[in-house]
């Protein structure tokens, strides 16, 4: 072990502690009035006792630890070392016939005092370094209450002590009666979480930290509502994924976000099956720079494909992914391709050169109002014809599995976008052949924070001071996080044998007006400051989305969050007629909607 200056200081400290403990034992033995002859004995025996103790301490490795992280194992080593030295001292004194008289009580008092001095100084140093008196040592730090008094709160308190981040905890709240009145890392558990407003006022606190990573999202939502009603800022600890990855520490507190409240239980993936599907395979993702496409790329990259082909029409979106993926996944081979899925020559050339084994088709026009009127023809071309071009190329070049991203708007569609995605599902089913590419479609609802969704729009409106515009007070939508959607797409792709339409479990629908109110509260404002205005349903928009059409049923799968829709199929003859029309001249909006009504029987344009 290197004897650096800090180690030498610690050794010197323990030698001084040994001297003080030995002399203190004599002093206590004689009731603080040490006779002269015993005073001589006390000092003369130091020459034997202290070197012996120093050797024992060194052999027990007391100088390998770091005082800042002193803990029970360190205290245990001190007790064992001092105990052994206490046994050896009388042996050495007798063996070497040391003439000085050592009272037996001194032999008992010395190890007790020495443990107190050595252990106490280490723990006191740690307490000082960890800023237990943060409010005194760091008057600029902000007091916070912590909701939760479990292992996460304990971990949080330790990390905040080691790495002060502008906060110090003044109290804990927990609904467990067994924990109330107790201490966690020296901080009191004051009472139930429902009393947060009263405790915040009493302790002059403006911030509350949620340390409840395993709590149901409804519980987190309820606590956030209580805090928001009391005018308190709500913070949370980082996600488990970020902590495990080492991207942040638990003391990196952040404002609670929508994902924390609307999220659901983690997705259970068949990792071994996905390794067989993706690892060491060439995988192609269309729309690779979009919200879903980019997350699919990140999730696929975790399984170490031989090559990841990024097919994207937007130059900037493709550039962004080209920059991000090598940083997050060093060693991943990526092939960035700018292209249009409607361009058969480009698509076939890419597949001939790269030979993908799996294709995830996320490229689509998805914005309902934009696709509804003047852009109806582009929606049909991109979503239907583009899917056929890509699917035909996949068949021609031996792709094993083709997974198309669909939408809940394909169910009983009232808009062009939904109707085109329903046709895209039928295209994939009509192209299914035995012993060929297996086509799988996956339906799901809105994802939090995707481009074009209401979440970014609401955030901008709130930042601008409002108003927040909602189309209708009763409009509802299904929501899930982008990572959850991407993971379930991968799982569905693995499970599909061909021509299935998988439906994701979207949980309970959320009222958009309630979502707006929640986001306003999370921003620290209320509806008196930021108003909600109702603008009326937009073209093609309906009050609620469905995951199954009126004439559809579903079948369960081995995965709890995936079901298979029993949907009407298209035959190959119908597909040929569709293609003839799609490759024809440009049609106006009325012609597109008439054609869609003929082939998507459940499509009722304008029905809200």
Secondary structure, DSSP 8 states (H G I E B T S, - for coil): ----HHHHHHHHHHHHHHHHHHHHHHHHHTTT---HHHHHHHHHHHHHHHHHHHHHHHHTTTTSS-GGG--HHHHHHHHHHHHHHHHHHHHHHHHTT--S---HHHHHHHHHHHHHHHHHHHHHHHHHHTTTTHHHHTTTSEEEEEE--SHHHHHHHHHHHHS--SEEEEEEE-S-TTTTT-EETTEEEEE-GGGHHHHHHHTT--EEEE--TTS-HHHHHHHHHHHHHTT-EEEE---HHHHHHTSS-TT--EE--HHHHH--S-----HHHHHHHHTTSEEEEETTTSHHHHHHHHHHHTT--SEEEEEES-HHHHHHHHHHHHHHSTT--EEEEE--TT-HHHHHHHHHHH--SEEEE------HHHHHTTTHHHHHIIIIIHHHHHHHHHHHTT-SEEEEE--GGGTT--SHHHHHHHHHHHHHHHT--TTS-EEEEEE--EETT-TTSHHHHHHHHHHTT--EEES-TT-EE-EE-HHHHHHHHHHHHHH--SSEEEEE---S-EEHHHHHHHHHHHTT--TTTS-EEE----TT--S---SS-TT-EEEE-SSTTEEEEE-----HHHHHHHHHHHTSS---HHHHHHHHHHH-TT--TT--
